[in-house]
């Protein structure tokens, strides 16, 4: 039997900026009690693991303010703009962050980035058949100061397994790709 749903009694916006909305809800629990529940709402997002060839991927690194780190590699990621499909966002982010356009984008996973306090849905893609775009098309967002690198997939997988790469979207995509590569070898 499925757990009983909670009922939203009231909801109020606490904070909003162009990227997030924070709201505070009062909810009725199945046992009749009420509680406060904070929810962070974000636009859908994407992650793209771009393969240059069978053995190499394009990765980026940038300063991640929340954790105060600049040294961890991750795949290109970003949020969907209003009216933009996940596929369009994936292509846009890939171009902006790496200077490549994907000849082929394959959706590999859709997941919730945080099931308890964030309402955000991530769409993960594998990109292949990469083509370089002219420099004027590859312009990062105003807050992005990126280092772009081409790494061996084996090195990226090792970094995931050693927790050097900690971005959840990158971890999921790399493990998915490793599993697919393994199944092709057997």
C-alpha positions as CSV (number, residue, x, y, z in Angstrom):
1,X,0.0,0.0,0.0
2,X,1.3,3.4,-0.9
3,X,2.1,5.9,1.8
4,X,-0.6,8.6,2.3
5,X,0.0,11.9,0.7
6,X,0.6,15.1,2.6
7,X,-1.8,18.0,2.1
8,X,-0.6,21.6,1.5
9,X,-2.6,23.9,3.7
10,X,-0.7,27.1,2.9
11,X,2.2,28.1,0.8
12,X,4.1,31.4,0.7
13,X,7.1,32.6,-1.4
14,X,10.0,33.5,0.9
15,X,12.6,34.5,-1.7
16,X,13.0,34.6,-5.5
17,X,15.8,35.4,-7.9
18,X,16.3,34.5,-11.6
19,X,17.5,31.0,-10.7
20,X,15.5,29.8,-7.6
21,X,12.4,30.3,-5.7
22,X,12.2,29.4,-2.0
23,X,8.8,28.8,-0.5
24,X,7.5,27.8,2.9
25,X,4.5,25.5,3.1
26,X,2.4,24.4,6.0
27,X,1.4,20.8,5.4
28,X,-1.0,18.4,7.1
29,X,0.6,15.0,7.7
30,X,-1.2,11.7,7.5
31,X,-1.4,11.5,11.3
32,X,-3.3,14.8,11.5
33,X,-0.4,16.9,12.7
34,X,1.0,19.9,10.8
35,X,4.5,20.9,10.0
36,X,6.5,23.6,8.2
37,X,8.2,22.4,5.0
38,X,10.7,24.5,3.0
39,X,10.9,23.9,-0.8
40,X,13.5,25.3,-3.2
41,X,12.1,25.4,-6.8
42,X,14.5,25.4,-9.7
43,X,14.0,25.2,-13.5
44,X,14.7,21.8,-15.1
45,X,18.5,21.3,-15.7
46,X,20.7,19.3,-18.0
47,X,24.1,17.6,-17.9
48,X,26.0,16.6,-21.0
49,X,28.8,14.0,-21.1
50,X,30.5,14.9,-24.4
51,X,32.7,12.2,-26.1
52,X,35.3,13.5,-28.5
53,X,36.0,9.9,-29.5
54,X,35.6,6.5,-27.9
55,X,38.2,7.2,-25.3
56,X,38.1,10.9,-24.5
57,X,35.6,13.3,-23.0
58,X,35.4,17.1,-22.7
59,X,35.2,18.2,-19.1
60,X,35.1,21.7,-17.5
61,X,36.0,23.1,-14.2
62,X,35.1,26.4,-12.6
63,X,34.9,27.9,-9.2
64,X,32.0,26.5,-7.3
65,X,31.1,29.2,-4.8
66,X,28.9,27.0,-2.5
67,X,31.7,24.6,-1.7
68,X,34.6,27.1,-2.3
69,X,36.3,24.8,-4.8
70,X,37.9,25.3,-8.2
71,X,39.7,22.1,-8.8
72,X,37.0,19.5,-9.5
73,X,36.2,18.4,-13.1
74,X,32.6,18.1,-14.1
75,X,30.6,17.8,-17.3
76,X,28.9,20.8,-18.9
77,X,25.6,21.5,-17.0
78,X,23.0,24.2,-16.8
79,X,19.4,25.2,-16.4
80,X,16.7,25.3,-19.0
81,X,15.5,28.7,-20.1
82,X,11.7,29.3,-20.3
83,X,10.4,27.6,-23.4
84,X,13.6,25.6,-24.0
85,X,13.5,21.8,-24.3
86,X,16.1,19.8,-22.4
87,X,17.7,18.9,-25.7
88,X,18.0,22.5,-26.7
89,X,19.5,23.4,-23.3
90,X,22.0,20.5,-23.6
91,X,23.2,21.7,-27.0
92,X,23.3,25.4,-25.8
93,X,25.3,24.5,-22.6
94,X,27.7,22.3,-24.6
95,X,28.4,25.1,-27.0
96,X,28.7,27.8,-24.4
97,X,30.9,25.8,-22.0
98,X,33.1,23.7,-24.4
99,X,33.0,25.2,-27.9
100,X,31.5,22.1,-29.4
101,X,28.1,21.2,-30.9
102,X,26.9,17.6,-30.7
103,X,26.0,15.8,-33.9
104,X,24.2,13.3,-31.7
105,X,22.6,13.8,-28.3
106,X,21.2,10.8,-26.5
107,X,19.1,11.1,-23.3
108,X,20.3,8.6,-20.7
109,X,18.6,9.5,-17.5
110,X,16.0,11.8,-15.9
111,X,16.2,12.2,-12.1
112,X,15.4,14.4,-9.2
113,X,18.5,16.2,-7.9
114,X,17.2,16.2,-4.4
115,X,14.0,14.3,-3.5
116,X,13.3,16.1,-0.2
117,X,13.8,19.9,-0.4
118,X,14.5,20.8,-4.0
119,X,12.0,20.6,-6.9
120,X,14.5,20.2,-9.7
121,X,14.5,17.6,-12.5
122,X,17.8,16.8,-14.3
123,X,18.0,15.4,-17.8
124,X,21.3,13.7,-18.6
125,X,22.7,13.3,-22.1
126,X,25.6,11.6,-23.9
127,X,27.0,13.8,-26.7
128,X,28.9,12.4,-29.7
129,X,29.9,13.5,-33.2
130,X,31.3,16.7,-31.8
131,X,32.0,19.6,-34.1
132,X,33.9,22.8,-33.1
133,X,31.9,26.0,-33.3
134,X,33.2,29.4,-34.2
135,X,34.5,31.3,-31.1
136,X,31.8,33.9,-31.3
137,X,29.2,31.2,-30.8
138,X,30.9,29.8,-27.7
139,X,30.3,32.4,-25.1
140,X,29.9,31.3,-21.5
141,X,27.4,33.0,-19.1
142,X,28.5,36.1,-17.3
143,X,29.2,34.1,-14.1
144,X,31.2,31.3,-15.8
145,X,34.9,31.4,-15.9
146,X,35.8,27.9,-17.2
147,X,38.8,25.7,-17.8
148,X,38.0,23.2,-20.6
149,X,40.0,19.9,-20.8
150,X,39.9,16.8,-22.9
151,X,40.5,13.9,-20.5
152,X,40.5,10.1,-21.0
153,X,37.3,8.5,-20.0
154,X,39.3,6.1,-17.8
155,X,40.8,9.0,-15.9
156,X,37.3,10.5,-15.4
157,X,35.9,7.2,-14.3
158,X,38.8,6.8,-11.8
159,X,38.0,10.4,-10.5
160,X,34.4,9.4,-10.0
161,X,35.2,6.2,-8.2
162,X,37.8,8.0,-5.9
163,X,35.2,10.8,-5.1
164,X,37.4,13.5,-6.8
165,X,34.4,14.2,-9.0
166,X,31.5,14.9,-6.7
167,X,28.9,16.6,-9.0
168,X,26.0,14.2,-8.9
169,X,24.9,14.7,-12.5
170,X,28.5,13.9,-13.7
171,X,28.8,10.9,-11.4
172,X,25.6,9.4,-12.7
173,X,26.4,10.0,-16.4
174,X,30.0,8.6,-16.0
175,X,28.8,5.5,-14.2
176,X,26.1,5.0,-16.8
177,X,28.6,5.4,-19.7
178,X,31.1,3.0,-17.9
179,X,28.3,0.4,-17.6
180,X,27.4,0.8,-21.3
181,X,31.0,0.5,-22.4
182,X,31.5,-2.6,-20.2
183,X,28.4,-4.3,-21.7
184,X,29.7,-3.6,-25.2
185,X,32.9,-5.4,-24.4
186,X,31.2,-8.5,-23.1
